[in-house]
Amino acid sequence: MNNASTLKQGFVDLAAILFVIGGVVSLVMNLLTIPIANLYPISLPTSFSTLFIAFFAIILICSLGAIHCYSLTTKRLLSEAGIRGIIFGALLLIFSLEITGNSTQSATTWLTTLSATLILLGGVVCFGLRHTNISASGIAYQQRMINQRPNPSQTSQEC
């Protein structure tokens, strides 16, 4: 039984790693899509299309949401992390495959597709393990122990 629990904890930790890597890579690739006209002085084009701004905002929210899924996974809230990871990963995958429009393939598109797949995989792992009883991570266990310890000033007043 202990061996199976260790394996489940390993999968949950793997899902957390997938969320972090996928979220950071998609965030960086999203920020690199902002066109910069000149280096000196740094100036952005004045006319962004509304479609670009909408896609940029959605991808930014999904990237930051994937990083939030990491914090949910470390708190062992697997159901929330799983469903959010699946949604964010699917949205990022749709936008990275450019199903919505422009069909140019570049290295950033492949990295974004890979990061979306990592987030989706992390979400599937968390959602699959959502009903298992997995103990909290070491940091959460330490924080719980610190909060349960009685305050020395309170114990001296009771005597």
N, C-alpha and C positions, 0 to 999 in steps of 0.2 A: 504494500500500500504506500509506503514511504517513497519507493522508487517511482511510482506513478505520479505522486504529488510533485516530486522533483522535476519530472518530465513536463508536467503541466506548468509549473513555475517557469521552466526554461522557455516554453512556448509563449507565455505571457511576456517574459522579458524580451524575447525575440520580436514580438509584436510592438513593444515599446520602442525598440531600436528601429524597426521599420518605419514607425510613425515619425521619429525624429529625422532620420535620413531623408525620407520622402518629403516631409514638410519643408525642411531646410533647402533641399535641392529645388523643389518647385517654387519656393519663395525667391531664391536667387535667380532662377531662370525667368520668373515673372518680372523681377525688377530689371533684368537685362533687356526686356522687350521695349522699354521706354526709349524712344529714339532721341539721341542727343545730336544736335546739328553741328556744333563746333566745340572744340575743346577750350579755346580761349576766345571770348568769355563763354562760359557754359550757358547755353540758351536752349530751351526746349521749343519745338515748333508750336506756334500759337494755335494751330488748328488740329486738335485731336478729334477723330470721329466719335460720335456718340456710342457706336458699337464697340470701338476699341476701349473706351472708358468703362463701359458696362462689363466687358470681358475681363478687363484688368481688375476691376473691383471684385468680381465673382471669384477669379482665380486667387486674388490676394486673401479673400475671406476663407477660401478652401485651404490654402497653404497654412494660414495661421490656425485654422480649425484642426488641421492635422497635427500641428505642434501641441494644441490643447488636448488632443486625444492621447498624446504621450503622458500628460499629467493625469488624465483620467485612468490610464492603464497603470501608472505607478501607485495610484490610490486604490487599485483593484476594483474600479467601477467598470467592469468589462462590458456590460450590456450597453451602457451609454457610449463608451469608447468604440465598441464594435459597430453600432448602427451609424454613428457619426463618421467613423472611418470609411465605411462602405459608401455613404452618401458623398463625402468629400472626394474620395478616390474615384468614384464614378464620374462626378462632375469634372474633375481634373482630367480624367481620361478622355472624356468627350471633347473638351476644349483642346487637349494636346493632340488628339488625332485630327483636329481641325474638321470635324464633321460639320461644323457650323458655317464654313465658308472657305477661306483661303487655303489652297492645297500645296503650299510650298513645303518641302521637306528639308530640314536643316538639323544640325547637331543639337541645337537647343530643343527642337521638337522631340527628338529621341530621348534626351535627358528628362524632359518633362513627362513623356510617356512612361519612362522607367520609374520616375518618382511617383506618378499616379498609380502605377501598378503596385509599388511597394506599400503605399498607403492603403490601397484596396485589399492587399494581402494581409496587412496588419489588422484591418477591420474584420476580415473574415475569420482570422484566428481568434480575435477577442470575442466576436459574436458566437463562434463555435464553443468557446469555453465559458460562456456567460453564466451557466448554471452550476459550474464546479465550485467547490469550496477551496479557494486558494488563500493562504495566509497573506497578510500584508507584507509589503517590502520591509527591508531592514530599517529604513529611515522612518517609515510610518510607525513601525513597532517601537522604535526609540522615542518618538514624539508622544505616543500613547502612554508609554511608561513614565515619561517626565510629567505628563499631565495628571497621572493617577497618584503620584507621590505626594504625600501630605506636606503641607508647608510647615517648616519647623516652628515658626512663630505661633501658628494655630495650635499645635500640639502642646506647647508649653503653657498656653493660656487655659487649656482645658483641665490641666492638673491642679 
